[in-house]
Amino acid sequence: MGNVLPPELRSLLAQRNVDRRTFVVTTLGAGFAAAVLPVGAQTITTPADGLTAGEVKVPAKGGAMAAYRAMPASGGPFPTILVVSEIFGVHEHIRDVCRRFAKLGYYAIAPELFARQGDAGKYTDVQALLKEVVARTPDGEVMGDLDAAVAFARSEGKADVGRLGITGFCWGGRITLMYAAHNRDVDAAVAWYGPTARAYYPNDRTPLDVAAQVRAPVLGLYGGADAGIPNDTVEKFFAALKAAGNAKSDLVIYPDTPHAFHADYRPTYRKDKAEDGWKRATAWFKQHLG
């Protein structure tokens, strides 16, 4: 028993390992994540004409973090939206979402938040991806990387980070809620089917734990038939927001709608719900970011 480290020391060593992590993935992969292939025929493709769009390198702890950034080719500075991926990383669908926002006059940036753990886009086994990449990505690291993405956007001179929004899907929907609690400068958030009562990394908190810290108005877009995210946990989170004085937040639960209903490249896509959600999301950002 003499070789067993006390919990405090184990925690300290674990944090030091997190601090020392460097990026093992330094560039974005092409196309869609392997785990989602083949993509559906209904997949939306947004052209980059009229935009400045492509991969950028964001200075962050441990090195240069790959990210996808899109904005109008002229004008600015533009309101800024952080786009946070699902567990599959910044594959083509997330890049397309960035271009959709850019077409509406936003500076959108999606950092590759799993790049220290491995290439999420190359995994074909979702359970292995969750275990080997997602579950090894702590919230503290993610919050720092999102802060770095905001700093990078500011440095480009084309992003108005004084009008800052964030949106994300599934894992990214949860991160959207956590970042809204972390960064008081967030002006609006839209969470697409993000878990509110769970964490992926050991000892991380849940959105429910930090609801009282969220000051930005949050729009939640959820599926009523989402087997992985019980409706009552989502309702409890939004009730906690309002109990803490966040009266402007709003929740939409679409009846008989599955998880990932916005993911137009997957069989879970529900066109009518996705289009309604996108209309609500863009109206939300227009209202709160301009």
Backbone as CSV, one residue per row, in Angstrom:
resi,resn,N_x,N_y,N_z,CA_x,CA_y,CA_z,C_x,C_y,C_z
1,MET,0.808,-1.214,0.000,0.000,0.000,0.000,0.841,1.263,0.000
2,GLY,2.157,1.090,0.302,3.010,2.269,0.394,3.194,2.980,-0.923
3,ASN,2.901,2.316,-2.081,3.075,2.936,-3.393,1.806,3.623,-3.890
4,VAL,0.735,3.581,-3.094,-0.530,4.195,-3.513,-0.493,5.686,-3.211
5,LEU,-0.682,6.497,-4.241,-0.643,7.946,-4.063,-1.955,8.450,-3.474
6,PRO,-1.894,9.427,-2.577,-3.124,10.020,-2.058,-3.882,10.738,-3.170
7,PRO,-5.203,10.869,-3.033,-6.017,11.498,-4.091,-5.529,12.880,-4.485
8,GLU,-5.086,13.671,-3.516,-4.643,15.039,-3.813,-3.447,15.037,-4.757
9,LEU,-2.495,14.089,-4.521,-1.304,14.036,-5.357,-1.643,13.490,-6.737
10,ARG,-2.544,12.505,-6.776,-2.964,11.981,-8.074,-3.599,13.089,-8.905
11,SER,-4.432,13.915,-8.261,-5.084,15.027,-8.962,-4.060,16.026,-9.482
12,LEU,-3.052,16.317,-8.651,-2.021,17.270,-9.058,-1.230,16.746,-10.249
13,LEU,-0.853,15.460,-10.208,-0.096,14.880,-11.313,-0.930,14.835,-12.593
14,ALA,-2.212,14.532,-12.433,-3.096,14.515,-13.601,-3.179,15.898,-14.234
15,GLN,-3.260,16.945,-13.402,-3.330,18.295,-13.923,-2.039,18.674,-14.631
16,ARG,-0.900,18.237,-14.067,0.385,18.529,-14.715,0.456,17.859,-16.082
17,ASN,-0.099,16.625,-16.169,-0.114,15.949,-17.460,-0.973,16.701,-18.458
18,VAL,-2.117,17.250,-17.994,-2.972,18.052,-18.862,-2.229,19.288,-19.331
19,ASP,-1.547,19.963,-18.395,-0.838,21.186,-18.738,0.259,20.952,-19.763
20,ARG,0.853,19.752,-19.747,1.980,19.471,-20.626,1.564,18.943,-21.986
21,ARG,0.286,18.702,-22.185,-0.154,18.139,-23.447,0.161,19.061,-24.616
22,THR,0.609,18.464,-25.689,0.822,19.202,-26.929,-0.130,18.649,-27.981
23,PHE,-0.228,19.352,-29.078,-1.153,18.933,-30.123,-0.553,17.800,-30.946
24,VAL,-1.272,16.682,-30.990,-0.820,15.558,-31.804,-1.460,15.599,-33.185
25,VAL,-2.545,16.348,-33.320,-3.175,16.579,-34.619,-2.989,18.057,-34.944
26,THR,-2.303,18.341,-36.019,-1.943,19.730,-36.311,-2.624,20.288,-37.551
27,THR,-3.452,19.488,-38.182,-4.174,19.990,-39.348,-5.535,19.303,-39.416
28,LEU,-6.498,19.945,-40.044,-7.840,19.385,-40.161,-7.889,18.351,-41.279
29,GLY,-8.608,17.274,-41.025,-8.792,16.273,-42.066,-9.791,16.745,-43.108
30,ALA,-9.748,16.116,-44.261,-10.665,16.482,-45.340,-11.958,15.682,-45.226
31,GLY,-13.050,16.254,-45.709,-14.301,15.531,-45.793,-14.982,15.315,-44.454
32,PHE,-15.760,14.241,-44.391,-16.542,13.922,-43.205,-15.793,12.921,-42.325
33,ALA,-16.153,12.896,-41.053,-15.550,11.953,-40.123,-15.865,10.526,-40.560
34,ALA,-14.896,9.631,-40.355,-15.058,8.238,-40.796,-16.240,7.559,-40.118
35,ALA,-16.532,7.931,-38.869,-17.598,7.281,-38.109,-18.984,7.560,-38.664
36,VAL,-19.126,8.578,-39.505,-20.453,8.941,-39.996,-20.664,8.545,-41.454
37,LEU,-19.689,7.926,-42.064,-19.822,7.534,-43.467,-20.686,6.283,-43.608
38,PRO,-21.439,6.153,-44.696,-21.588,7.126,-45.773,-22.552,8.243,-45.385
39,VAL,-22.340,9.419,-45.935,-23.214,10.542,-45.614,-24.494,10.444,-46.438
40,GLY,-25.546,11.087,-45.951,-26.835,11.022,-46.607,-26.915,11.884,-47.853
41,ALA,-27.856,11.538,-48.714,-28.042,12.280,-49.965,-28.542,13.693,-49.712
42,GLN,-29.141,13.928,-48.527,-29.700,15.243,-48.218,-28.667,16.215,-47.648
43,THR,-27.402,15.787,-47.589,-26.354,16.606,-46.987,-26.256,17.974,-47.653
44,ILE,-26.231,19.015,-46.832,-26.173,20.390,-47.326,-24.722,20.804,-47.560
45,THR,-24.472,21.453,-48.680,-23.145,21.991,-48.988,-23.266,23.476,-49.268
46,THR,-22.580,24.274,-48.470,-22.615,25.726,-48.618,-21.341,26.189,-49.304
47,PRO,-21.435,26.812,-50.465,-20.226,27.247,-51.172,-19.521,28.381,-50.439
48,ALA,-18.238,28.522,-50.719,-17.420,29.539,-50.055,-17.282,30.813,-50.877
49,ASP,-18.036,30.925,-51.976,-17.934,32.143,-52.774,-18.395,33.342,-51.946
50,GLY,-17.660,34.438,-52.062,-17.969,35.634,-51.292,-17.454,35.587,-49.866
51,LEU,-16.726,34.524,-49.535,-16.221,34.354,-48.176,-14.697,34.254,-48.151
52,THR,-14.127,34.555,-47.020,-12.772,34.151,-46.699,-12.918,32.969,-45.750
53,ALA,-12.547,31.788,-46.213,-12.816,30.586,-45.433,-11.678,29.591,-45.593
54,GLY,-11.368,28.887,-44.512,-10.340,27.870,-44.576,-9.720,27.605,-43.220
55,GLU,-8.717,26.752,-43.227,-8.041,26.378,-41.989,-7.105,27.483,-41.518
56,VAL,-7.057,27.676,-40.218,-6.144,28.621,-39.594,-5.463,27.924,-38.424
57,LYS,-4.376,28.502,-37.941,-3.654,27.978,-36.788,-3.823,28.958,-35.621
58,VAL,-4.368,28.466,-34.539,-4.650,29.296,-33.370,-3.593,29.051,-32.293
59,PRO,-2.853,30.074,-31.880,-1.893,29.887,-30.782,-2.621,29.504,-29.498
60,ALA,-2.226,28.390,-28.899,-2.865,27.897,-27.686,-1.826,27.189,-26.831
61,LYS,-2.187,26.854,-25.618,-1.267,26.136,-24.746,-0.892,24.808,-25.390
62,GLY,0.384,24.568,-25.567,0.841,23.324,-26.158,1.184,23.424,-27.626
63,GLY,0.916,24.581,-28.261,1.270,24.720,-29.672,0.199,25.412,-30.474
64,ALA,0.154,25.072,-31.762,-0.795,25.694,-32.682,-1.986,24.766,-32.871
65,MET,-3.157,25.264,-32.564,-4.393,24.485,-32.687,-5.047,24.749,-34.041
66,ALA,-5.337,23.689,-34.771,-6.026,23.836,-36.053,-7.474,24.251,-35.817
67,ALA,-7.969,25.108,-36.696,-9.355,25.561,-36.607,-9.840,25.904,-38.007
68,TYR,-11.142,25.899,-38.177,-11.735,26.356,-39.429,-12.402,27.691,-39.172
69,ARG,-12.130,28.658,-40.052,-12.660,30.000,-39.879,-13.294,30.479,-41.173
70,ALA,-14.471,31.095,-41.066,-15.156,31.633,-42.245,-15.756,32.980,-41.897
71,MET,-15.682,33.917,-42.863,-16.251,35.251,-42.687,-16.472,35.864,-44.058
72,PRO,-17.271,36.922,-44.153,-17.426,37.602,-45.437,-16.077,38.102,-45.954
73,ALA,-15.913,38.091,-47.265,-14.629,38.458,-47.865,-14.322,39.939,-47.741
74,SER,-15.314,40.751,-47.485,-15.075,42.183,-47.344,-15.917,42.731,-46.207
75,GLY,-15.505,43.889,-45.734,-16.246,44.516,-44.647,-15.709,44.121,-43.287
76,GLY,-16.548,44.269,-42.302,-16.175,43.922,-40.933,-15.834,45.164,-40.126
77,PRO,-15.575,44.996,-38.829,-15.542,43.711,-38.127,-16.934,43.113,-37.939
78,PHE,-16.961,41.785,-37.858,-18.214,41.047,-37.827,-18.479,40.461,-36.437
79,PRO,-19.743,40.356,-36.041,-20.047,39.628,-34.806,-19.437,38.233,-34.875
80,THR,-19.013,37.710,-33.758,-18.227,36.476,-33.720,-19.032,35.326,-33.123
81,ILE,-18.957,34.165,-33.778,-19.623,32.970,-33.261,-18.617,31.824,-33.186
82,LEU,-18.453,31.277,-31.995,-17.693,30.042,-31.812,-18.601,28.871,-32.161
83,VAL,-18.102,27.950,-32.979,-18.869,26.770,-33.380,-18.163,25.546,-32.806
84,VAL,-18.871,24.786,-31.981,-18.265,23.656,-31.280,-18.844,22.350,-31.836
85,SER,-17.951,21.469,-32.224,-18.346,20.240,-32.913,-18.991,19.207,-32.005
86,GLU,-19.556,18.187,-32.628,-19.936,16.971,-31.918,-18.653,16.199,-31.607
87,ILE,-18.796,14.957,-31.197,-17.614,14.163,-30.853,-16.737,13.867,-32.064
88,PHE,-17.211,14.143,-33.258,-16.479,13.787,-34.470,-15.444,14.829,-34.892
89,GLY,-15.335,15.906,-34.149,-14.352,16.929,-34.482,-14.807,17.842,-35.609
90,VAL,-13.869,18.652,-36.085,-14.198,19.674,-37.095,-14.150,19.045,-38.489
91,HIS,-15.161,18.234,-38.782,-15.248,17.630,-40.110,-16.099,18.533,-41.002
92,GLU,-16.452,18.045,-42.165,-17.054,18.910,-43.178,-18.371,19.529,-42.733
93,HIS,-19.166,18.825,-41.963,-20.437,19.399,-41.523,-20.217,20.646,-40.660
94,ILE,-19.276,20.587,-39.751,-18.997,21.738,-38.889,-18.420,22.885,-39.699
95,ARG,-17.585,22.567,-40.662,-17.050,23.622,-41.534,-18.177,24.274,-42.330
96,ASP,-19.137,23.446,-42.757,-20.262,23.994,-43.508,-21.097,24.919,-42.631
97,VAL,-21.295,24.557,-41.372,-22.035,25.426,-40.449,-21.328,26.775,-40.314
98,CYS,-19.999,26.757,-40.258,-19.245,28.019,-40.207,-19.522,28.865,-41.444
99,ARG,-19.546,28.227,-42.612,-19.814,28.982,-43.839,-21.241,29.521,-43.851
100,ARG,-22.176,28.776,-43.309,-23.563,29.258,-43.238,-23.636,30.544,-42.403
101,PHE,-22.946,30.560,-41.273,-22.929,31.768,-40.457,-22.225,32.911,-41.189
102,ALA,-21.139,32.600,-41.868,-20.402,33.634,-42.595,-21.267,34.263,-43.682
103,LYS,-22.093,33.464,-44.333,-23.003,33.991,-45.352,-23.993,34.989,-44.762
104,LEU,-24.226,34.878,-43.461,-25.149,35.785,-42.778,-24.441,36.990,-42.168
105,GLY,-23.130,37.087,-42.395,-22.404,38.261,-41.931,-21.648,38.083,-40.629
106,TYR,-21.388,36.830,-40.247,-20.664,36.568,-39.009,-19.234,36.088,-39.282
107,TYR,-18.393,36.287,-38.292,-17.079,35.657,-38.250,-17.274,34.392,-37.427
108,ALA,-17.136,33.223,-38.053,-17.376,31.952,-37.366,-16.092,31.148,-37.311
109,ILE,-15.789,30.598,-36.155,-14.563,29.819,-36.003,-14.846,28.563,-35.189
110,ALA,-14.331,27.430,-35.696,-14.518,26.127,-35.055,-13.151,25.528,-34.763
111,PRO,-12.685,25.592,-33.526,-11.383,25.009,-33.189,-11.462,23.490,-33.034
112,GLU,-10.382,22.805,-33.384,-10.316,21.349,-33.235,-9.929,21.027,-31.796
113,LEU,-10.931,20.859,-30.955,-10.737,20.788,-29.511,-10.257,19.421,-29.016
114,PHE,-10.215,18.424,-29.900,-9.722,17.096,-29.515,-8.281,16.845,-29.956
115,ALA,-7.624,17.857,-30.506,-6.357,17.642,-31.208,-5.207,17.194,-30.316
116,ARG,-5.326,17.330,-29.002,-4.262,16.838,-28.119,-4.385,15.341,-27.865
117,GLN,-5.574,14.800,-28.056,-5.813,13.398,-27.731,-5.750,12.472,-28.952
118,GLY,-6.053,12.990,-30.113,-6.052,12.162,-31.311,-6.959,12.742,-32.371
119,ASP,-6.994,12.074,-33.504,-7.784,12.545,-34.638,-9.170,11.933,-34.582
120,ALA,-10.138,12.699,-34.055,-11.503,12.195,-33.913,-12.092,11.799,-35.263
121,GLY,-11.681,12.476,-36.311,-12.247,12.221,-37.624,-11.862,10.889,-38.228
122,LYS,-10.824,10.230,-37.714,-10.358,8.970,-38.285,-10.974,7.741,-37.625
123,TYR,-11.656,7.933,-36.515,-12.255,6.806,-35.812,-13.497,6.302,-36.538
124,THR,-13.609,4.980,-36.656,-14.819,4.382,-37.206,-15.697,3.805,-36.100
125,ASP,-15.106,3.543,-34.926,-15.814,2.977,-33.779,-16.142,4.099,-32.799
126,VAL,-17.429,4.407,-32.649,-17.841,5.526,-31.803,-17.470,5.285,-30.340
127,GLN,-17.609,4.060,-29.866,-17.276,3.771,-28.470,-15.789,3.955,-28.208
128,ALA,-14.960,3.548,-29.150,-13.517,3.766,-29.008,-13.200,5.255,-29.032
129,LEU,-13.880,5.993,-29.886,-13.694,7.443,-29.954,-14.049,8.091,-28.620
130,LEU,-15.163,7.691,-28.032,-15.571,8.248,-26.739,-14.543,7.937,-25.661
131,LYS,-14.063,6.723,-25.641,-13.146,6.282,-24.596,-11.749,6.873,-24.762
132,GLU,-11.243,6.882,-25.986,-9.845,7.228,-26.220,-9.603,8.709,-26.499
133,VAL,-10.627,9.425,-26.886,-10.457,10.842,-27.222,-11.356,11.732,-26.357
134,VAL,-12.655,11.534,-26.446,-13.595,12.438,-25.775,-13.433,12.392,-24.257
135,ALA,-13.345,11.197,-23.694,-13.243,11.053,-22.245,-11.889,11.484,-21.698
136,ARG,-10.959,11.814,-22.583,-9.644,12.291,-22.161,-9.468,13.790,-22.419
137,THR,-10.590,14.443,-22.697,-10.558,15.878,-22.999,-11.276,16.634,-21.888
138,PRO,-10.532,17.203,-20.934,-11.165,17.870,-19.793,-11.741,19.230,-20.147
139,ASP,-12.782,19.612,-19.439,-13.424,20.900,-19.683,-12.442,22.063,-19.535
140,GLY,-11.577,22.001,-18.533,-10.645,23.108,-18.322,-9.783,23.365,-19.540
141,GLU,-9.353,22.297,-20.186,-8.561,22.408,-21.401,-9.379,23.024,-22.528
142,VAL,-10.622,22.573,-22.650,-11.506,23.072,-23.699,-11.806,24.556,-23.495
143,MET,-12.070,24.950,-22.257,-12.347,26.360,-21.983,-11.154,27.230,-22.388
144,GLY,-9.946,26.771,-22.070,-8.751,27.516,-22.442,-8.581,27.617,-23.949
145,ASP,-8.894,26.524,-24.654,-8.764,26.543,-26.112,-9.806,27.456,-26.762
146,LEU,-11.003,27.489,-26.207,-12.010,28.422,-26.727,-11.614,29.866,-26.444
147,ASP,-11.033,30.111,-25.282,-10.496,31.446,-25.000,-9.429,31.816,-26.027
148,ALA,-8.595,30.844,-26.387,-7.547,31.086,-27.379,-8.155,31.397,-28.746
149,ALA,-9.255,30.730,-29.085,-9.918,31.008,-30.361,-10.479,32.419,-30.388
150,VAL,-11.016,32.878,-29.259,-11.515,34.256,-29.178,-10.371,35.244,-29.334
151,ALA,-9.243,34.965,-28.670,-8.077,35.844,-28.774,-7.559,35.898,-30.206
152,PHE,-7.558,34.742,-30.881,-7.126,34.711,-32.279,-8.062,35.537,-33.149
153,ALA,-9.358,35.371,-32.941,-10.332,36.138,-33.721,-10.103,37.628,-33.534
154,ARG,-9.868,38.040,-32.304,-9.601,39.458,-32.031,-8.355,39.922,-32.778
155,SER,-7.335,39.082,-32.816,-6.061,39.468,-33.431,-6.168,39.650,-34.934
156,GLU,-7.150,39.012,-35.564,-7.289,39.128,-37.018,-7.849,40.484,-37.447
157,GLY,-8.482,41.188,-36.523,-8.995,42.503,-36.838,-10.303,42.510,-37.599
158,LYS,-10.834,41.360,-37.913,-12.093,41.265,-38.653,-13.247,40.782,-37.782
159,ALA,-12.937,40.384,-36.561,-13.956,39.860,-35.655,-14.235,40.862,-34.549
160,ASP,-15.498,41.132,-34.336,-15.913,41.963,-33.215,-16.251,41.027,-32.060
161,VAL,-15.258,40.745,-31.207,-15.492,39.819,-30.095,-16.240,40.483,-28.950
162,GLY,-16.549,41.770,-29.099,-17.454,42.429,-28.172,-18.898,42.016,-28.400
163,ARG,-19.124,41.341,-29.515,-20.422,40.712,-29.820,-20.133,39.229,-30.054
164,LEU,-20.132,38.466,-28.977,-19.635,37.093,-28.996,-20.750,36.083,-28.730
165,GLY,-20.887,35.145,-29.654,-21.843,34.063,-29.484,-21.154,32.719,-29.550
166,ILE,-21.842,31.699,-29.099,-21.331,30.326,-29.187,-22.476,29.385,-29.453
167,THR,-22.209,28.383,-30.284,-23.190,27.337,-30.555,-22.462,26.024,-30.705
168,GLY,-23.165,24.923,-30.437,-22.533,23.618,-30.552,-23.566,22.518,-30.570
169,PHE,-23.114,21.329,-30.957,-23.995,20.198,-31.199,-23.577,18.996,-30.352
170,CYS,-24.533,18.398,-29.642,-24.294,17.226,-28.800,-23.183,17.525,-27.787
171,TRP,-22.021,16.872,-27.871,-20.897,17.216,-26.986,-20.656,18.724,-27.035
172,GLY,-20.712,19.285,-28.229,-20.513,20.725,-28.383,-21.646,21.541,-27.799
173,GLY,-22.854,20.974,-27.743,-23.962,21.661,-27.090,-23.723,21.773,-25.598
174,ARG,-23.191,20.706,-24.999,-22.830,20.755,-23.584,-21.711,21.768,-23.357
175,ILE,-20.701,21.742,-24.227,-19.592,22.696,-24.095,-20.092,24.129,-24.245
176,THR,-21.071,24.335,-25.105,-21.674,25.666,-25.249,-22.182,26.168,-23.904
177,LEU,-22.863,25.318,-23.178,-23.395,25.703,-21.868,-22.274,25.938,-20.854
178,MET,-21.263,25.089,-20.887,-20.146,25.238,-19.951,-19.365,26.515,-20.244
179,TYR,-19.181,26.831,-21.528,-18.420,28.031,-21.870,-19.198,29.298,-21.541
180,ALA,-20.510,29.247,-21.683,-21.324,30.407,-21.307,-21.186,30.696,-19.818
181,ALA,-20.979,29.647,-19.016,-20.733,29.845,-17.584,-19.305,30.322,-17.330
182,HIS,-18.377,29.858,-18.149,-16.953,30.183,-17.979,-16.622,31.617,-18.371
183,ASN,-17.188,32.077,-19.486,-16.812,33.373,-20.056,-17.992,34.348,-19.978
184,ARG,-17.890,35.300,-19.084,-18.970,36.276,-18.908,-19.111,37.223,-20.100
185,ASP,-18.160,37.188,-21.024,-18.245,38.043,-22.208,-19.119,37.448,-23.305
186,VAL,-19.566,36.213,-23.132,-20.484,35.614,-24.110,-21.812,36.358,-24.053
187,ASP,-22.281,36.790,-25.219,-23.518,37.567,-25.299,-24.732,36.727,-25.656
188,ALA,-24.527,35.559,-26.240,-25.640,34.684,-26.609,-25.110,33.289,-26.870
189,ALA,-25.926,32.294,-26.559,-25.534,30.900,-26.763,-26.709,30.115,-27.313
190,VAL,-26.403,29.179,-28.212,-27.419,28.267,-28.746,-26.884,26.854,-28.616
191,ALA,-27.538,26.046,-27.787,-27.116,24.671,-27.542,-28.061,23.712,-28.261
192,TRP,-27.499,22.948,-29.186,-28.268,21.931,-29.895,-28.058,20.591,-29.193
193,TYR,-29.125,20.082,-28.583,-29.148,18.768,-27.926,-27.856,18.436,-27.170
194,GLY,-27.448,19.369,-26.299,-26.288,19.145,-25.452,-26.690,18.585,-24.101
195,PRO,-26.058,17.506,-23.636,-26.388,16.952,-22.319,-26.232,17.992,-21.218
196,THR,-27.169,18.018,-20.304,-27.137,19.008,-19.223,-26.801,18.393,-17.868
197,ALA,-26.831,17.070,-17.791,-26.653,16.423,-16.482,-25.506,15.418,-16.478
198,ARG,-24.575,15.573,-17.402,-23.451,14.643,-17.438,-22.170,15.365,-17.823
199,ALA,-21.042,14.728,-17.481,-19.727,15.170,-17.907,-19.050,13.981,-18.575
200,TYR,-18.070,14.258,-19.422,-17.369,13.192,-20.131,-16.017,12.868,-19.498
201,TYR,-15.411,13.853,-18.854,-14.096,13.689,-18.243,-14.270,13.524,-16.735
202,PRO,-13.529,12.605,-16.104,-13.698,12.357,-14.664,-13.607,13.632,-13.829
203,ASN,-14.579,13.797,-12.946,-14.622,14.901,-11.977,-14.964,16.262,-12.582
204,ASP,-15.215,16.334,-13.876,-15.713,17.586,-14.440,-17.146,17.821,-13.963
205,ARG,-17.545,19.082,-13.930,-18.895,19.418,-13.527,-19.856,19.283,-14.710
206,THR,-21.130,19.376,-14.411,-22.160,19.313,-15.447,-22.730,20.711,-15.665
207,PRO,-23.433,20.935,-16.769,-24.104,22.221,-16.942,-25.053,22.560,-15.790
208,LEU,-25.715,21.562,-15.241,-26.588,21.817,-14.094,-25.805,22.395,-12.917
209,ASP,-24.573,21.952,-12.757,-23.747,22.436,-11.650,-23.387,23.916,-11.794
210,VAL,-23.338,24.405,-13.031,-22.859,25.777,-13.260,-23.947,26.699,-13.794
211,ALA,-25.189,26.249,-13.788,-26.281,27.034,-14.381,-26.373,28.435,-13.799
212,ALA,-26.137,28.560,-12.512,-26.260,29.872,-11.861,-25.187,30.850,-12.328
213,GLN,-24.135,30.351,-12.987,-23.060,31.223,-13.450,-23.290,31.741,-14.869
214,VAL,-24.302,31.238,-15.534,-24.568,31.632,-16.924,-25.355,32.937,-16.938
215,ARG,-24.795,33.960,-17.544,-25.463,35.253,-17.648,-26.028,35.506,-19.044
216,ALA,-25.426,34.903,-20.063,-25.880,35.106,-21.438,-27.211,34.410,-21.671
217,PRO,-28.069,34.981,-22.507,-29.302,34.288,-22.885,-28.986,33.026,-23.686
218,VAL,-29.568,31.916,-23.288,-29.315,30.621,-23.910,-30.583,30.124,-24.599
219,LEU,-30.430,29.704,-25.837,-31.510,29.028,-26.551,-31.152,27.552,-26.621
220,GLY,-32.037,26.704,-26.123,-31.830,25.264,-26.189,-32.744,24.638,-27.223
221,LEU,-32.155,23.810,-28.099,-32.909,23.135,-29.156,-32.717,21.631,-28.979
222,TYR,-33.780,20.937,-28.590,-33.671,19.537,-28.193,-34.763,18.686,-28.841
223,GLY,-34.480,17.389,-28.937,-35.447,16.441,-29.470,-36.216,15.750,-28.364
224,GLY,-37.520,15.712,-28.477,-38.346,15.088,-27.461,-38.174,13.588,-27.376
225,ALA,-37.668,12.965,-28.446,-37.445,11.527,-28.464,-35.962,11.187,-28.403
226,ASP,-35.158,12.088,-27.830,-33.721,11.867,-27.684,-33.498,10.888,-26.529
227,ALA,-33.126,9.647,-26.858,-32.999,8.607,-25.844,-31.830,8.858,-24.890
228,GLY,-30.844,9.642,-25.325,-29.660,9.856,-24.503,-29.718,11.080,-23.614
229,ILE,-30.685,11.950,-23.834,-30.799,13.184,-23.047,-32.238,13.295,-22.552
230,PRO,-32.516,12.820,-21.351,-33.886,12.888,-20.824,-34.409,14.322,-20.789
231,ASN,-35.624,14.506,-21.263,-36.211,15.849,-21.314,-36.232,16.523,-19.955
232,ASP,-36.448,15.728,-18.880,-36.555,16.352,-17.571,-35.243,16.973,-17.114
233,THR,-34.095,16.412,-17.569,-32.807,17.004,-17.188,-32.592,18.335,-17.908
234,VAL,-33.092,18.412,-19.127,-32.978,19.664,-19.884,-33.887,20.725,-19.264
235,GLU,-35.099,20.343,-18.957,-36.041,21.279,-18.338,-35.522,21.757,-16.987
236,LYS,-34.871,20.879,-16.253,-34.307,21.248,-14.955,-33.196,22.286,-15.124
237,PHE,-32.370,22.121,-16.159,-31.307,23.089,-16.404,-31.879,24.466,-16.723
238,PHE,-32.861,24.523,-17.607,-33.413,25.826,-17.983,-34.204,26.456,-16.839
239,ALA,-34.793,25.621,-16.003,-35.444,26.147,-14.805,-34.403,26.751,-13.862
240,ALA,-33.232,26.114,-13.783,-32.149,26.636,-12.944,-31.628,27.964,-13.477
241,LEU,-31.564,28.105,-14.799,-31.162,29.390,-15.389,-32.111,30.496,-14.935
242,LYS,-33.395,30.237,-15.073,-34.384,31.258,-14.742,-34.413,31.538,-13.240
243,ALA,-34.200,30.509,-12.435,-34.167,30.699,-10.987,-32.995,31.571,-10.575
244,ALA,-31.926,31.558,-11.399,-30.738,32.365,-11.121,-30.843,33.763,-11.725
245,GLY,-31.990,34.076,-12.333,-32.193,35.411,-12.879,-31.974,35.540,-14.371
246,ASN,-31.694,34.421,-15.045,-31.478,34.445,-16.490,-32.824,34.270,-17.187
247,ALA,-33.589,35.341,-17.202,-34.974,35.260,-17.662,-35.123,35.216,-19.177
248,LYS,-34.093,35.600,-19.915,-34.197,35.684,-21.370,-33.957,34.354,-22.074
249,SER,-33.465,33.356,-21.358,-33.198,32.067,-21.986,-34.500,31.382,-22.387
250,ASP,-34.383,30.473,-23.366,-35.580,29.822,-23.886,-35.240,28.388,-24.297
251,LEU,-36.214,27.521,-24.203,-36.042,26.107,-24.523,-37.111,25.660,-25.499
252,VAL,-36.665,24.954,-26.549,-37.591,24.338,-27.503,-37.298,22.839,-27.522
253,ILE,-38.310,22.048,-27.223,-38.199,20.592,-27.331,-39.159,20.145,-28.426
254,TYR,-38.609,19.608,-29.506,-39.431,19.183,-30.637,-39.998,17.786,-30.364
255,PRO,-41.317,17.654,-30.363,-41.922,16.346,-30.074,-41.515,15.287,-31.100
256,ASP,-41.375,14.052,-30.619,-41.105,12.903,-31.502,-39.891,13.125,-32.407
257,THR,-38.879,13.780,-31.863,-37.692,14.121,-32.651,-36.464,13.515,-31.994
258,PRO,-35.590,12.862,-32.788,-34.436,12.179,-32.213,-33.261,13.113,-31.954
259,HIS,-32.237,12.553,-31.351,-30.970,13.242,-31.189,-30.396,13.554,-32.576
260,ALA,-29.574,14.607,-32.658,-28.850,14.965,-33.888,-29.780,15.253,-35.060
261,PHE,-30.910,15.868,-34.782,-31.869,16.153,-35.858,-31.386,17.239,-36.807
262,HIS,-30.367,18.006,-36.403,-29.821,19.028,-37.296,-28.747,18.466,-38.224
263,ALA,-28.233,17.287,-37.928,-27.100,16.718,-38.671,-27.562,16.210,-40.026
264,ASP,-27.520,17.075,-41.029,-28.095,16.744,-42.334,-27.368,15.619,-43.052
265,TYR,-26.202,15.215,-42.566,-25.434,14.139,-43.186,-25.759,12.770,-42.578
266,ARG,-26.666,12.729,-41.578,-26.966,11.491,-40.853,-28.437,11.093,-41.004
267,PRO,-28.757,9.822,-40.757,-30.152,9.374,-40.859,-31.073,10.033,-39.826
268,THR,-30.502,10.589,-38.769,-31.305,11.249,-37.733,-31.840,12.604,-38.161
269,TYR,-31.388,13.101,-39.292,-31.789,14.429,-39.778,-33.298,14.516,-39.961
270,ARG,-33.851,15.582,-39.415,-35.271,15.883,-39.609,-35.359,17.275,-40.203
271,LYS,-35.615,17.329,-41.476,-35.526,18.569,-42.235,-36.367,19.687,-41.645
272,ASP,-37.615,19.406,-41.319,-38.489,20.467,-40.822,-38.009,21.000,-39.473
273,LYS,-37.572,20.110,-38.582,-37.096,20.546,-37.270,-35.759,21.263,-37.393
274,ALA,-34.902,20.766,-38.267,-33.594,21.394,-38.459,-33.742,22.812,-39.007
275,GLU,-34.622,22.967,-39.969,-34.829,24.288,-40.560,-35.455,25.247,-39.562
276,ASP,-36.395,24.755,-38.768,-36.993,25.605,-37.747,-35.951,25.978,-36.692
277,GLY,-35.132,25.008,-36.283,-34.086,25.285,-35.306,-33.084,26.298,-35.817
278,TRP,-32.684,26.153,-37.078,-31.730,27.105,-37.666,-32.331,28.507,-37.728
279,LYS,-33.606,28.586,-38.094,-34.284,29.883,-38.126,-34.295,30.519,-36.738
280,ARG,-34.576,29.720,-35.724,-34.576,30.231,-34.352,-33.170,30.628,-33.901
281,ALA,-32.190,29.808,-34.243,-30.808,30.079,-33.826,-30.290,31.372,-34.444
282,THR,-30.520,31.555,-35.727,-30.010,32.748,-36.387,-30.758,33.998,-35.909
283,ALA,-32.053,33.853,-35.633,-32.811,34.978,-35.087,-32.297,35.322,-33.682
284,TRP,-31.914,34.300,-32.920,-31.375,34.501,-31.569,-30.086,35.317,-31.605
285,PHE,-29.197,34.919,-32.525,-27.943,35.650,-32.633,-28.153,37.062,-33.186
286,LYS,-29.061,37.203,-34.119,-29.338,38.540,-34.646,-29.881,39.442,-33.545
287,GLN,-30.744,38.899,-32.702,-31.308,39.681,-31.605,-30.254,40.102,-30.589
288,HIS,-29.343,39.213,-30.268,-28.411,39.473,-29.170,-27.023,39.929,-29.596
289,LEU,-26.665,39.672,-30.872,-25.356,40.100,-31.374,-25.464,41.207,-32.405
290,GLY,-26.600,41.290,-33.067,-26.770,42.296,-34.102,-26.368,41.778,-35.461
